[in-house]
Amino acid sequence: MEALSSWEIFVQILIRFYPVWIGMVVIFAVSIATKSKTALYGKLFDSPIGMFGFAIVLFWVLTAIFADLIMTHDALSQASGMKNKVPGTPLRGAEGETFMWYLLGGDHLARDIFSRMVAGSRIVLTIAPLATVFAFMVGITLGLPAGYFAGRMDTILSFIANLVLAFPVILLFFLLVTPEIRSAGYEIPIWGGKTWITSIPNMMAAVLFVFPIIFFCILWQSRFYVVPKKRNILIAITLVLGLWAYSGLTFNADPLGIFAMDPNVLNIFVSVVFVNSPTVFRIVRGVTMDIKTRDYVAAAQTRGEGSWYIMLWEILPNARGPLIVDFCLRIGYTTILLGTLGFFGLGLSPESADWGTTINDGRKLLTIYAHPALPPAIALMTLVLGLNLLADGLREESLKD
């Protein structure tokens, strides 16, 4: 079997991404047809920059969703004779339904680079957005009352946020994800002379992961306090699902195994939430201090609405523009941080297909073979570029409101 030419490699890659192309066409067609009814999302399609950025981000999101269909081989499997092979090299002894080539070549352990790049998108687009959502939950829950009530609460919370922000971000990340921090155990007394042995990441998760539960409980209470039956049902559902997920993600104590997180992933996850939360807090606090002086807030106060109702249902919706823009940018920053940690061999397991680890594996042979490091590096660059362009488009359209 002959090796593929550059043109044939390009065509084969395009074919492998067929679920992504179909998904993008459908989503763009529906979005453009309904853009007049979808507020800020619809206005995004009036911005060429925003639409281009959205297309790039959507490409990688769909790649992560359909990764199993796109990958030509298992991301961790090794093939005899494929070590450091150039792109388009035929697979020895391939038969049956096995894909015949390594489209982007093999790495130093004879693994398919194309499949590892695709699998890496799923890892990045699972950790980065979810960790950013948790960071926003923490930042919003603390930033709204700090900006609205001001006074001593604002002083204390702002001091804590500034204390975290005063430490260099990348050094703080390195400190939090080192194996020594993850493996160190601490005894916490509980009752009856018993102790609970835990680690710093688990203690951080125990604090940070409770904020989404608090946020939604306050959200339902403030909105439906005049409809007790509906409020109680929503809060009960939130507590059941929230505490179930909380026990599984924080302590790996879900008996059904639905909610669980690998210790390496948990370490990175809580680090991202901890580092990003103070910045989100400051943004929310600043926007709240500005919006609380508006006439519609004064009108809500005159109607006798509660403080949390005003914060969550009057101030927060009108702060969505800056927060959505920052959310997109923050996912990009988190993606870069994940790549940096993987590049230095911190956080995820060494055999992980995340882009940072794959770039680091390829870097070791960069002077001899360029193909192992380039695909994940380009993937990382394009995703961050797409998120930045998307944020620019959203900012441009939100300013027109």
Secondary structure, DSSP 8 states (H G I E B T S, - for coil): -----HHHHHHHHHHHTHHHHHHHHHHHHHHHHTGGGSHHHHHGGG-HHHHHHHHHHHHHHHHHHTHHHH-SS-TT---TT-TT--TTEE-TT--TTS-SEETT-B-TTS-BHHHHHHHHHHHHHHHHHHHHHHHHHHHHHHHHHHHHH-HHHHHHHHHHHHHHHTS-HHHHHHHHHSHHHHH--EEEE-STT-EEEE-HHHHHHHHHTTHHHHHHHHHHHHHHTTSHHHHHHHHHHHHHHHHHHHHHHHHS--TTSSS---HHHHHHHHHHHHHHHHHHHHHHHHHHHHHTTSHHHHHHHHTT--HHHHIIIIIHHHTHHHHHHHHHHHHHHHHHHHHHHHHTT-SS-TT---HHHHHHHHHTTTTT--TTTHHHHHHHHHHHHHHHHHHHHHHHHHTT-
